[in-house]
């Protein structure tokens, strides 16, 4: 739930930028024309016309962020959440599997090169001790 909240950035649409799948290449690295043209057996279900410009993994931050400034919430590397579901899709995912609501469950310890983690660091302000 926390991942989806951050991915949506206040939106209620399929993707944080709306429902128009034609805009996805601006925001995500997914299984598209670039991947299909590699000839990989895994690229058989890739989208044939949409093209984000990357066939495999892309450098973090290569695509537009969501409204909260968070990059790569859709595509590139699926994010493994604490409930063992991956969220957001990856460079091997169809556009439908990159939607904010999509979940894919893997067994524990399922190591793939398209699954990763998002680390979140929370800042705490240093409070000065109270003088008595």
C-alpha positions, 0 to 999 in steps of 0.5 A: 500500500505504501509503494502504491501511494508513493507511485501514484503521487496523489493520482487515481489513474492507471499511471501517475501521469494519467491513463494514456499508455502512449505517454508511458515511454516518457516515464518508464523503461518497459518491454517495448519496441527496443526490447522486441528488436533484440530478438530475445525469446523473452521479448516476444510479448513486448509492445511493438510500437511504443519505444522508450529508447532502452532495450534493457536496464536504464540508468536511474532517473532517465525518465520523467519523475512523478508529481512528487519528484520520484523517478522510476516508479513505473518500469525499469526494475520491479520493486519487491515489497515486504509482502513478496509482491513486486510492484511497478513493472520492469524493463521486461513488463508489458505496459499493463504490468507497469500500472500502479495497481499491478502486483506480481507475487514471487516466492521468497528468494526469487532472484531475477535481474529485473527485480530490485528494492527501493531504499527509503531514507527518512531525515530526522532533524537534530533536536538540541537537548533541553537545558534545565 
